[in-house]
Amino acid sequence: MALKKQTIRGLENITLNGKQTTKEELITLSEGWSEKEEGVVRKILKQGGRCKVGDDSISVIRPVGEDYSLARR
């Protein structure tokens, strides 16, 4: 199962191997990942941080000081 566009919000600064990446590129890459690897990347997309999947290094920088929670108030 691959990532979906909904999983990748437009609020993140995502880099793949040190270069800015697109949603489509990340989705295409995710088609070859195991469930465990996909789960790790989903967590990184939510929280920010970095991880390594195979030979690829993924880094996600979340905006600071803003509440981008999807929960209604």
C-alpha positions as a LaTeX table, in Angstrom:
\begin{tabular}{lrrr}
\hline
Residue & $x$ (\AA) & $y$ (\AA) & $z$ (\AA) \\
\hline
Met1 & 0.00 & 0.00 & 0.00 \\
Ala2 & 1.42 & 3.36 & $-1.00$ \\
Leu3 & 1.05 & 6.79 & 0.55 \\
Lys4 & $-1.85$ & 8.95 & $-0.62$ \\
Lys5 & $-1.93$ & 12.68 & $-1.34$ \\
Gln6 & $-4.04$ & 13.20 & 1.79 \\
Thr7 & $-1.21$ & 11.79 & 3.91 \\
Ile8 & 1.19 & 14.46 & 2.72 \\
Arg9 & $-0.15$ & 17.83 & 3.81 \\
Gly10 & 1.05 & 20.97 & 2.06 \\
Leu11 & 2.41 & 22.33 & 5.35 \\
Glu12 & 5.62 & 20.33 & 5.47 \\
Asn13 & 9.04 & 21.08 & 4.05 \\
Ile14 & 10.02 & 17.63 & 2.75 \\
Thr15 & 13.47 & 16.76 & 1.45 \\
Leu16 & 14.61 & 13.52 & $-0.14$ \\
Asn17 & 18.37 & 12.93 & $-0.05$ \\
Gly18 & 18.93 & 16.62 & 0.69 \\
Lys19 & 16.78 & 17.93 & $-2.19$ \\
Gln20 & 13.24 & 19.33 & $-2.06$ \\
Thr21 & 10.71 & 16.73 & $-3.22$ \\
Thr22 & 7.13 & 16.65 & $-4.47$ \\
Lys23 & 4.10 & 14.72 & $-3.22$ \\
Glu24 & 4.02 & 12.70 & $-6.44$ \\
Glu25 & 7.67 & 11.67 & $-6.14$ \\
Leu26 & 7.19 & 10.55 & $-2.53$ \\
Ile27 & 4.02 & 8.62 & $-3.43$ \\
Thr28 & 5.81 & 6.85 & $-6.30$ \\
Leu29 & 8.70 & 5.92 & $-4.00$ \\
Ser30 & 6.32 & 4.63 & $-1.33$ \\
Glu31 & 4.96 & 1.95 & $-3.68$ \\
Gly32 & 8.10 & $-0.10$ & $-3.07$ \\
Trp33 & 8.17 & 0.27 & 0.74 \\
Ser34 & 7.19 & $-2.36$ & 3.28 \\
Glu35 & 4.31 & $-1.67$ & 5.70 \\
Lys36 & 6.78 & $-0.95$ & 8.47 \\
Glu37 & 8.75 & 1.57 & 6.38 \\
Glu38 & 5.54 & 3.28 & 5.29 \\
Gly39 & 4.39 & 3.51 & 8.91 \\
Val40 & 7.66 & 5.20 & 9.91 \\
Val41 & 7.35 & 7.75 & 7.09 \\
Arg42 & 3.71 & 8.47 & 8.01 \\
Lys43 & 4.81 & 9.18 & 11.58 \\
Ile44 & 7.61 & 11.47 & 10.39 \\
Leu45 & 5.12 & 13.35 & 8.17 \\
Lys46 & 2.88 & 13.96 & 11.19 \\
Gln47 & 5.59 & 14.84 & 13.72 \\
Gly48 & 8.52 & 16.07 & 11.67 \\
Gly49 & 12.04 & 14.65 & 11.82 \\
Arg50 & 14.10 & 12.39 & 9.61 \\
Cys51 & 14.33 & 8.76 & 8.71 \\
Lys52 & 16.09 & 6.49 & 6.28 \\
Val53 & 14.16 & 4.12 & 4.04 \\
Gly54 & 16.40 & 1.88 & 1.98 \\
Asp55 & 19.01 & 4.15 & 0.41 \\
Asp56 & 16.82 & 7.25 & 0.70 \\
Ser57 & 17.01 & 9.80 & 3.50 \\
Ile58 & 13.75 & 11.66 & 4.17 \\
Ser59 & 13.60 & 14.83 & 6.25 \\
Val60 & 10.41 & 16.66 & 7.24 \\
Ile61 & 10.42 & 20.09 & 8.85 \\
Arg62 & 7.08 & 21.10 & 10.35 \\
Pro63 & 6.19 & 24.78 & 10.84 \\
Val64 & 6.86 & 25.96 & 14.40 \\
Gly65 & 4.52 & 28.07 & 16.48 \\
Glu66 & 1.45 & 27.36 & 14.39 \\
Asp67 & $-1.34$ & 24.96 & 15.28 \\
Tyr68 & $-2.08$ & 22.92 & 12.19 \\
Ser69 & $-4.17$ & 20.38 & 14.06 \\
Leu70 & $-7.08$ & 19.00 & 12.08 \\
Ala71 & $-9.24$ & 18.80 & 15.23 \\
Arg72 & $-12.07$ & 21.28 & 15.43 \\
Arg73 & $-12.26$ & 23.64 & 18.32 \\
\hline
\end{tabular}
